[in-house]
Amino acid sequence: MSFAAGHILTCLSREWRSEWRNKNTIAASLLFVVATAYLIYFSFKIGRISVAPPVWVSLYWMVLLFSSLSVMVKTFAFEERGMFYFSYPLFHPMVLVFSKWLVQSIQLLFVSGIALLLFQLLLSSPPEMNWAGFLVIVASGSIGFAATLTMIAGIAARAENSSLLLSILSLPLLLPQLSMVIKGGFTMAQGFESSLIFDELIILWGLNLIALSLNLALFSYIWRR
């Protein structure tokens, strides 16, 4: 057990150092979030249009969706740069994909927090917003996006044009999770109690666990091909 934990920590450390050395990916994602949030703010300000709660929630998740794609596109860049044969004998496939999922979850949680702060500053959140419930939805959605996109990035990394394949596969596979987070976000933006999003959270975490299970089950096969 201690050996497995040490293996995971070693792999996590390697993944984190790799992401830290390639800060351009997270920087590009943050630049996209800042630029898009400002353009949305500017558009509504020019038109003197108030942002209704459903519009605020939808815009937030659209920005987060595409910024997530920007973060995840280089998930397996370390292996794509000829380091596959270095990683292959060192780490079990489940350890590698689990470590990548954890690192990407942390990055997406950071990006979602920055996006939420910018939306609050520039567009002002709905006054009735239930922040406790909405933050739970944001955290659950970010972790779920990371699980689904890690699986897709693993498949795409073993093929040519991985960035294109990631974009094509991710949108339809993320729709169930996206529908749950938007539905739950609508409820919280209207000031309802957090207990009313229990069903959405159950479904969302069920989808998250399915995506993570598929990661662990399929990646071993993909990795050894």
Helices and strands as residue ranges (DSSP letters): H 2-21, H 24-47, H 53-72, H 77-78, I 79-83, H 84-87, H 93-123, H 131-157, H 162-189, G 194-197, H 198-223
